[in-house]
Amino acid sequence: MKKIFVIICLACSLCISAQSLREIWIEMPDSIIPYLTKSQRTELVDYIKMNVTPVVKNTFGDSTFIKRMTKDYLKVLLNKNTQLEIKILDPSSFALVETWNGPVAESKLRVYDYQWNVRKITLPETFSVQQPDTMSNSTYADLCSIMTPRLQELHFSDMDNFLLVDYNLPLLSNEDVKRVRMLLKPSRLIWTGKVFRYEK
């Protein structure tokens, strides 16, 4: 009897971890996107199967549009200022990245198990700058001194488990942003199964 119970529990666990991206999207708690109902989420992915443009009007009257969907990656434009990405990381976890544009982009990452329990994840420090050979020390120091505050922008690769990291500087002029971006080194993190690790 005990063995049967263990087998049943294991089977249930495998069923949960075998959820497809479609199921994750449809069964998402309404609290995550309160202005998009379950029926609307279902409608969007059904449109993809029907080769129809996957767009609906959410309860705020804005258009919500699935921009890209693969077997393990989903990118949804929730409205003109907000984007959601879902990425299946492994058989026991997946991640959501929500990005707001207002006026520069800022992102929030959440990692879940397949029962929608949040997994506590801390991203490693990725902000890194490099002085060009042609730049004077004084100019480099001046530019480094204005790189605050900075907002983190995150995007998943749709091809692998890399998390791409960028930084935006909301208080700088367009000219200063261009100068500062010459110093920023691109960063990406790889999912190891437990944490995101910095890939140099």
N, C-alpha and C positions, 0 to 999 in steps of 0.2 A: 504493500500500500504506500509505504514511504517512497519507494522507487518511482511508483506511478505519479505521485505528487511532484517529485523532482522533475520528471520528464515533462509533465504538463506545464510547470513553471518555465522550464527551458524553452519549450515550444512557444509559449506566449511571449517570452523575451525575444525570440528570433522573429516572431511576427511583427513586434513593435519596431525592432531595429531594421526590418525589411521595408519599412514604409517608403513609398516613392515620394519624389518631390511634389507631385500632384497632390498626394494625400496630406503632406505637410502643409502645403499652401491652403488647401480647403479646410483642414481641421485646425488651422491657426486660431488661437483664442481671439474673440472679437475685441478684447481690450487692447490688442496690439495695433490694429487699424480700426478704430471704432466707427469710422465713416464708410466702411466697406463690409457688406454683409457676407455671410457664408454663401448664399445663393449667388451673389455677384462674383465672388471668388471662383465658384464652380463654373459660372457662365464664361468667365475669362479663359480658363484652361480648356473648356469645351470648344470655344471659338478657334483655338489653335488646332485642335484635332479636325475641325471642319474647314481649315484653311481660310477662316474669316478673320478680319482685323480684330485682334483681341483688345477691345476697348469698351468700357461701360461708364455710365454716369454714376459717381458715388453719391452718398446722401447729402453731401455739401453742394452738389451740382457741378463738381469738377470732373474732368475726364481722368480715368485711371486706365493705364495702358501697359500691357506686358510687352516689353521691348525685346527680351531674349529669354528663351527657355531651352535648356538641355536636360539631360537625365539627372544632373546634379547641381545645376545653377539656374537661378531665376532672377531676372532684373525687371522691376516694375516701377513705372513712373506713376506714383500715387496721385500727384497733382503737379502743377507747374513749378513748385518749389521743393518737393520731397520725392526721394527715390528710395526704394527698398531692394536689397539684394538678399537672396537666400542661397546658402551654399551647403551641400551635404559634405561633411568633413570625413566621416568614417561610419561604420555600421552602428555606432552608438551615439553620435552627436552631429549636430548641424549648427550653422551660424546665421544670424541676421545682421546685416549692416544697414542702418537707416541714415540717410544723408539729407541734410537740410541746406538749402541755398538761400542765404539771406543776410547780406548780399554776397558773402563768400561761403564756401562749402564747409560744413562741419559734420562729422560722422560719429555714430555710436554703434559699438559692437556688442552683441549678446550671443552667447553660446548656450545651446539647450541639449538635453537628452530627448529621446523620442516620446517622452511623456510630458514634454514642455516644462521640465524642471530646469531652472537656470543653473548653469555651471559657472562657478566663479573663475574668471580668467583675467589675468593682468598682463597687458602687453608690455614687452620690453621697450626700453628707450631706443628710439630709432632716429631721433633728430641728429643730423650730422652735417657739418659744413666742411668745405675744403677750399683753401686759398689758391686761386689761380697763380701760375708762375709770373704772369705779367702784372699782377696787382700788388700795389705797395702795402706795407704792413699797416700804415695809418688808415688807408681806405678800407682794408679788410677789417680792422678793429672798429671803425665807424659803422660799417654795415652790420657787423655782428651785434653791435650795441642796440640796434633798432629792431632786432628780430623777436620782438615781444610786444603784445601777447600773440600767440600763434594757435591756430585751430587745426586739429588733426582731421584729415580727410582720408577715408578708407574705401578701397574697392577690391572685390575678389576677382581673380582671374577666372574666366569661364572655361579654361583649359586644364587647370591643375589646382592644387590647394594653396597657392600663394595668395597672401593678403598684401596688396600694394598700399604703401603709406606715403601720403603727401602732406604738406603743411601750407596753410594759408595765413596771411598776415593782414587782418582787417583794417588796421589803422594806418597802413602805409599807402602812399600815393602809387599810382600805376607805374611811374618812373622808378620809384624805390623798389617796388616789387620785382621789376625786371632786373635791377642790379643785384638784389638779394638772391634771386633764383639762379644766378650764375654760380653761387657758392653752395647751394643745396645739393647733397648727394641723394640720388634715388634710393629708396629703401623698400624692402619686401620681407615679409615674414612667412615662414612655412609651418603648417600644422604638423605636429609630431605624434598626435594621438592623445596628448594630454595638455600641451601648451603650444603657443605660437613662438617659434624660435627665429631670431634675427639671422637673415641670410646676408652675409657681407659680399 
